[in-house]
Amino acid sequence: MKYKQSLCWFRRDLRLSDHVALSHAIRQSERVFLFFIFDTNILNKLKDKDDRRVSFIANCLRELEKSIKSKHSSLIIRYGDPVKEVFKIVKELKVNAVFINRDYEPSAKDRDDRVLKKMRSIGVDFNSYKDHVVFEHPEVLTQQGTSFRVFTPYKNAWLKELCEESYSDFSCKLDRLAPKEVCKKHLWDWSLEKIGFKQNFPNIQPGEKGARSRLNSFKRYIEEYDTNRDYPARVNGTSGLSIHLRFGTISVRALVRFAMKNNSKGYKTWLSELIWRDFYQTILDCFPHIVIGNFKPEYDGIQWEGKTKHFQLWKDGMTGYPLIDAAMRHFKKTGWMHNRLRMVVASFLTKDLLIDWRKGEAWFAQNLLDFDLAANNGGWQWASSTGCDAQPYFRIFNPIAQSKRFDPEGEFIKNEIPELSGFSKKYIHWPIMAKQTEQCKADCVLGKDYPFPIVDHAVQRRMALNMYKKAKIQSPA
Ligand SMILES: Cc1cc2nc3c(=O)[nH]c(=O)nc-3n(C[C@H](O)[C@H](O)[C@H](O)COP(=O)(O)OP(=O)(O)OC[C@H]3O[C@@H](n4cnc5c(N)ncnc54)[C@H](O)[C@@H]3O)c2cc1C
């Protein structure tokens, strides 16, 4: 056995099954301690002390603790700066190695570099593994040996590279976990309140159990995924697994194993979404400047002409565009938004309200339950045409046409904006077309019960085209 005692440090991989770092730790060590840190560098930046994500993590940890207890061991939890906390626990437990799964966010890479240096300085091994993605950089490259910037050729290369080994199961017998009697004196009676947060129950079953039951429900619907996935009102149209993938309560390999079971269109389209996830993780890993800047420098000179008050109305779901408002109100209430709606509201903010994508991205980052820097940044830069493989700047979603196409009966709108529920299918997407008598009949007078549109799409579209064109012409790139 290579190590007498090791530490497996959980971060965004809150599960026991199919966990690469854990399986390596078990294989190489006589005894493995399991460890998690509430990272104050992250928590201190959160404005809402009832942040739903922190509650979700806490609920996942409670479940993880239960599972670990059933294996006669314990999860050691600390609160603080990871560099200091890992150092302290390593000394306390006298471990010879730390095992982690790699994280590709620039701040996480920086944290891990600092921990690695600290461990080296005291002669402790720091072993990291690929787990969050199927392929990481530089496993999928262009023929020139560079990283891809466009999705379709990336996807083709990804599929070519894929073999059973790429998604094998790392679940193993957890027979070398440190006994609970040994862990006991290192435990801390933690609670959300003790770290300054409040429970805010997200209506989502946490942990591995939650992820498995979500996947099992989706199994019945995946055949229709390619036809249902764009309609926000269709229940189970998409998997709803993003939060579980975000916090690693299920492994991406488990999902690929499931997606590879069948060659039908639904399965294939869903696998494609998992490839998008890998793609954006790789883009973030290779081009970390995107965290604050445009992927495409030719748009660096855009003079965003939007108004601050419009940003607030967008956040509040008070733009007078029903599909946008329904999406934003649902988001505020639940912390979740359907992919089609994410694309439509992001396009509306940048190309109708002419507001910098970074503002929308930050609002999503603050509120999305499944917030993931790589996917969120990728989605925002795609919609605002500043990103890799983004849609061209002159392709601008018409929010009313999107509404008619993807919420044809206005079901989603009516659920989220009850004041519009009296309108028929004819007016629900654009109530301003309804005459005063129709409005009275619907019990919704515009300007009183629901706002007039804050901008004119046709006018704003022309302004957006000019704004982008000007930046491109003036760009030295
Ligand atoms: C502006 C914008 C912001 C976004 N922000 C995030 C974010 O912060 N976190 C996040 O996980 N996704 C984000 N997405 C991608 C996508 O909207 C969500 O992954 C999806 O809505 C999650 O629902 P689901 O789990 O039911 O997805 P499904 O349709 O069932 O897809 C399965 C999984 O594939 C992955 N996936 C799907 N679409 C994408 C995509 N376009 N890019 C990357 N991965 C994808 C997700 O992990 C998802 O759980 C964003 C998209 C846009 C346009």
The ligand as a Tripos MOL2 file, in Angstrom:
@<TRIPOS>MOLECULE
LIG
   53    58     1     0     0
SMALL
NO_CHARGES

@<TRIPOS>ATOM
      1 C1        -27.6670   32.3050  -20.5190 C.3       1 LIG1
      2 C2        -27.4760   30.8720  -20.0800 C.ar      1 LIG1
      3 C3        -26.9700   30.5880  -18.8230 C.ar      1 LIG1
      4 C4        -26.7740   29.2610  -18.4030 C.ar      1 LIG1
      5 N1        -26.2590   29.0170  -17.1560 N.ar      1 LIG1
      6 C5        -26.0460   27.7400  -16.7550 C.ar      1 LIG1
      7 C6        -25.4850   27.4570  -15.4780 C.ar      1 LIG1
      8 O1        -25.1180   28.3530  -14.7190 O.2       1 LIG1
      9 N2        -25.3550   26.1440  -15.1090 N.ar      1 LIG1
     10 C7        -25.7070   25.1140  -15.9460 C.ar      1 LIG1
     11 O2        -25.5710   23.9440  -15.5610 O.2       1 LIG1
     12 N3        -26.2080   25.3530  -17.1620 N.ar      1 LIG1
     13 C8        -26.3910   26.6220  -17.6010 C.ar      1 LIG1
     14 N4        -26.9250   26.8610  -18.8390 N.ar      1 LIG1
     15 C9        -27.1900   25.7100  -19.7370 C.3       1 LIG1
     16 C10       -28.6110   25.1130  -19.6350 C.3       1 LIG1
     17 O3        -29.5620   26.1240  -19.6910 O.3       1 LIG1
     18 C11       -28.8120   24.2900  -18.3670 C.3       1 LIG1
     19 O4        -27.7600   23.3550  -18.2280 O.3       1 LIG1
     20 C12       -30.1230   23.4940  -18.4530 C.3       1 LIG1
     21 O5        -31.2080   24.3790  -18.5940 O.3       1 LIG1
     22 C13       -30.2840   22.6660  -17.1980 C.3       1 LIG1
     23 O6        -31.4770   21.9610  -17.2210 O.3       1 LIG1
     24 P1        -31.4970   20.3830  -17.3000 P.3       1 LIG1
     25 O7        -30.6070   19.8150  -16.2760 O.co2     1 LIG1
     26 O8        -32.9170   19.9730  -17.2950 O.co2     1 LIG1
     27 O9        -30.8320   20.1440  -18.7260 O.3       1 LIG1
     28 P2        -30.9280   18.9370  -19.7720 P.3       1 LIG1
     29 O10       -31.5030   19.5180  -21.0080 O.co2     1 LIG1
     30 O11       -31.5420   17.7330  -19.2330 O.co2     1 LIG1
     31 O12       -29.3760   18.6660  -20.1010 O.3       1 LIG1
     32 C14       -28.5990   17.7370  -19.3450 C.3       1 LIG1
     33 C15       -27.3700   18.4050  -18.7930 C.3       1 LIG1
     34 O13       -26.5280   18.8620  -19.8410 O.3       1 LIG1
     35 C16       -25.8670   20.0590  -19.4480 C.3       1 LIG1
     36 N5        -26.2430   21.1280  -20.3770 N.ar      1 LIG1
     37 C17       -27.4030   21.2710  -21.0380 C.ar      1 LIG1
     38 N6        -27.3680   22.3640  -21.8350 N.ar      1 LIG1
     39 C18       -26.1670   22.9220  -21.6540 C.ar      1 LIG1
     40 C19       -25.5310   24.0630  -22.1830 C.ar      1 LIG1
     41 N7        -26.1150   24.8530  -23.0960 N.pl3     1 LIG1
     42 N8        -24.2970   24.3640  -21.7550 N.ar      1 LIG1
     43 C20       -23.6500   23.5790  -20.8570 C.ar      1 LIG1
     44 N9        -24.2060   22.4810  -20.3240 N.ar      1 LIG1
     45 C21       -25.4440   22.1500  -20.7140 C.ar      1 LIG1
     46 C22       -26.3290   20.3930  -18.0480 C.3       1 LIG1
     47 O14       -25.3880   19.9050  -17.1400 O.3       1 LIG1
     48 C23       -27.6450   19.6450  -17.9560 C.3       1 LIG1
     49 O15       -28.0100   19.3190  -16.6520 O.3       1 LIG1
     50 C24       -27.1100   28.1970  -19.2840 C.ar      1 LIG1
     51 C25       -27.6270   28.4860  -20.5530 C.ar      1 LIG1
     52 C26       -27.8090   29.8140  -20.9510 C.ar      1 LIG1
     53 C27       -28.3670   30.0900  -22.3300 C.3       1 LIG1
@<TRIPOS>BOND
     1     1     2 1
     2     2     3 ar
     3     2    52 ar
     4     3     4 ar
     5     4     5 ar
     6     4    50 ar
     7     5     6 ar
     8     6     7 ar
     9     6    13 1
    10     7     8 2
    11     7     9 ar
    12     9    10 ar
    13    10    11 2
    14    10    12 ar
    15    12    13 ar
    16    13    14 ar
    17    14    15 1
    18    14    50 ar
    19    15    16 1
    20    16    17 1
    21    16    18 1
    22    18    19 1
    23    18    20 1
    24    20    21 1
    25    20    22 1
    26    22    23 1
    27    23    24 1
    28    24    25 2
    29    24    26 1
    30    24    27 1
    31    27    28 1
    32    28    29 2
    33    28    30 1
    34    28    31 1
    35    31    32 1
    36    32    33 1
    37    33    34 1
    38    33    48 1
    39    34    35 1
    40    35    36 1
    41    35    46 1
    42    36    37 ar
    43    36    45 ar
    44    37    38 ar
    45    38    39 ar
    46    39    40 ar
    47    39    45 ar
    48    40    41 1
    49    40    42 ar
    50    42    43 ar
    51    43    44 ar
    52    44    45 ar
    53    46    47 1
    54    46    48 1
    55    48    49 1
    56    50    51 ar
    57    51    52 ar
    58    52    53 1
@<TRIPOS>SUBSTRUCTURE
     1 LIG1         1 GROUP 0 **** ****
